[in-house]
Amino acid sequence: MGNDMSVILTEKMPNGELRQIEERNWSMNMVAALEHVNYLVVGGREYEAIEGRLNVDEGKLELLLVRIRNE
C-alpha cells in the first residue's frame, strides 16, 4: 500500500439518502488533486464534491458527492 489512502465515495441522493458508491485506495497525488477540483467522474458519471471528512479513527478520507445530471 505505501503512500495510498483509502477513500470512500458516498452519493447524496435527491431524497437525502446516502449511498456508498465505492471505496478504493488513492495515491497521494490523487488526494492532493482534490485541492484543485470540485468535480469527479466515477463509473462514467459526473459528481460534485460537496463535503470531505478525514476519519482519523479508520484512516480514511470520506467524500460526499451529488450527481450532476448532464444527460
SETILO-689216 format. One record per residue (C-alpha): residue in one letter; y, x, z; residue number from 1. Coordinates in steps of 0.001 Angstrom, whole numbers. Last residue first. Example, Ala and Ser with C-alpha at 12.3 -4.5 7.8 and 13.67 -1.06 7.14 Angstrom:
rest:yy:xx:zz:nr
S:-1060:13670:7140:2
A:-4500:12300:7800:1
This chain:
rest:yy:xx:zz:nr
E:13607:-27508:-19862:71
N:16190:-25794:-17673:70
R:15416:-27366:-14320:69
I:16163:-24542:-11891:68
R:13621:-24596:-9078:67
V:14854:-24000:-5549:66
L:13773:-20898:-3659:65
L:13366:-19806:-32:64
L:12395:-16148:272:63
E:10267:-14734:3097:62
L:10055:-10960:3593:61
K:7014:-9993:5616:60
G:6261:-7583:8472:59
E:4464:-10293:10470:58
D:6558:-10124:13655:57
V:9576:-8804:11750:56
N:9785:-11899:9552:55
L:12736:-10975:7327:54
R:14358:-14156:6088:53
G:15928:-14993:2763:52
E:17884:-18004:1571:51
I:18972:-19734:-1606:50
A:17027:-17799:-4225:49
E:17396:-19731:-7475:48
Y:14193:-20341:-9384:47
E:13122:-20019:-13027:46
R:9613:-20938:-14118:45
G:7304:-18780:-16268:44
G:4928:-18155:-13355:43
V:7776:-16745:-11311:42
V:11236:-16018:-12734:41
L:13791:-15174:-10068:40
Y:17512:-15977:-9823:39
N:20233:-14731:-7477:38
V:20148:-11049:-8407:37
H:21946:-7879:-7333:36
E:20943:-7341:-3699:35
L:17489:-8726:-4570:34
A:16981:-5577:-6655:33
A:16295:-3665:-3411:32
V:13124:-5732:-2879:31
M:11980:-4926:-6429:30
N:12658:-1216:-5899:29
M:10806:-1359:-2545:28
S:7720:-2407:-4469:27
W:6595:-5988:-3971:26
N:3326:-7133:-2425:25
R:2292:-10706:-3060:24
E:2532:-14168:-1551:23
E:2790:-17199:-3764:22
I:4405:-20546:-4470:21
Q:4439:-21898:-918:20
R:5629:-25487:-984:19
L:8361:-26792:1323:18
E:9292:-30461:1491:17
G:12934:-31484:1142:16
N:12396:-34309:-1375:15
P:13763:-32113:-4199:14
M:11176:-29406:-3316:13
K:12130:-26218:-1500:12
E:9929:-23553:-3074:11
T:8492:-20748:-960:10
L:7996:-17172:-2114:9
I:6342:-14864:440:8
V:6947:-11137:13:7
S:4691:-8420:1444:6
M:6441:-5075:1275:5
D:5267:-2015:-628:4
N:6091:1636:86:3
G:2545:2708:933:2
M:0:0:0:1
